[in-house]
């Protein structure tokens, strides 16, 4: 499962690079859309108790994303870990409520309240 997720995170990064997505909002849309289009993956991960592993992978992905695409933010590792936890818990909440909240509303909230 870990290798599968690592491959998915690489695909996110490749998609961002290929489409020259510069804004964090656009990058978050790519990330969250994957889970929305593949609801069985997140459901299976949560049921299998893989929350910690997924959070760790997401945090590594977010760190790479921010350092490569947004170096001007100058976030410390602990700040990135904190931001990742917020995004992750919103993702888990979104999955558990059946993706009823629109993607645009979720990204807007993240952009206003989580990201610096």
Beta strands, then each sheet from edge to edge (+ up, - down):
end
